[in-house]
Amino acid sequence: MAQQKNGLVVICGASAGVGRATAHRFAAAGYRIGLLARDEAGLAATREELAQYGQATTAISVDVADADALEAAAIALDEELGPLQIWINSAMVTVFSPIEKLTAQEIRRVTEVTYLGTVNGTLAALKLLRPRNKGLIIQVGSALAYRAIPLQSAYCGAKFAVRGFTDALRCELLHERSRIRVCMVQLPAINTPQFDWARNKLDKRPQPVPPIHDPDVAARAILSVIQRPPRELWLGMASIKAIVGSCLIPGLLDRMLARQCYPGQMSKEDDNGGHGDNLYQPLGAELHRTRGRFVGRSRASALALTSTQVSAVSAVLALVCAMVLLWF
């Protein structure tokens, strides 16, 4: 599905991390950009960075958990910079904690932003795209949408929910013979500021489970799907192995992750608990940046395969194994 340059791309969660990196990529590619996030200072800094590309850019402060406010922001961006062509749901919050230390309120808030925020963004986008019967919605997902890990149960649950909602929507659009497309990009560990500002109930400062990738790796992958949107794009060998493994050897993965993901998510630095977190309110603009503190450990590239490609490879491997078994 070819996308006309200079169309409007709206990015939720645009003030930092993957959303901010993605804004750079789309602005450099010639699209007008609508920036949505909570922190006004972070949005202003992102907009200032995007000025170098010479594309019209508007930023609106909004909490994606507020469906009415998000819809109003979408309409405002469409009227000012539209028509909307691409909507990207990238906003998220998380809590690093064993389940026994989580509160119901914390789980609810992670769900409201990471899952319902994506639902709210999708509904706002559909309201604009349906009358035109064209456009693309990109859900920024994670390998954790398939393979849950310990210490991030609320976030994993939200990402699983996003995948379920997106699959149902895709079926409905196909039933309607709609020209609106939906793609979910499943990311590996990314070096974003979330590990500096997420609520943390661990003794150590949190970190991504290695291997860690630069946010621009995710941004390039997101940009790559716009011409011929696949059902899903799986980014990074770790993501591919986790997703395929969750289908083939879920019990073994349970045991592996029980051993690996506790030390894998904890750095060697003690967490003194003196800093705030962004669960309910955004933190200062100094933390609203593209990259986190793992720059020296971040990879600049990653293997990307569509879910269809992975299925085809799996089918070929299964056929080869069957032929070998029959031969012997």
Secondary structure, DSSP 8 states (H G I E B T S, - for coil): ----TT-EEEEETTTSHHHHHHHHHHHHTT-EEEEEES-HHHHHHHHHHHGGGT--EEEEE--TT-HHHHHHHHHHHHHHH-SEEEEEE-----EEB-GGG--HHHHHHHIIIIIHHHHHHHHHHHHHHGGGT-EEEEEEEEGGGTS--TTBHHHHHHHHHHHHHHHHHHHHHHHTT-SEEEEEEEE-EE--THHHHSEE-SSEEE---SSEE-HHHHHHHHHHTSSS--SEEEESHHHHHHHHHHHH-HHHHHHHHHHHHHHHTEEEEE--S-S--SSSS---GGG-SS--S-GGGEES---EEEHHHHHHHHHHHHHHHHHHHHH-
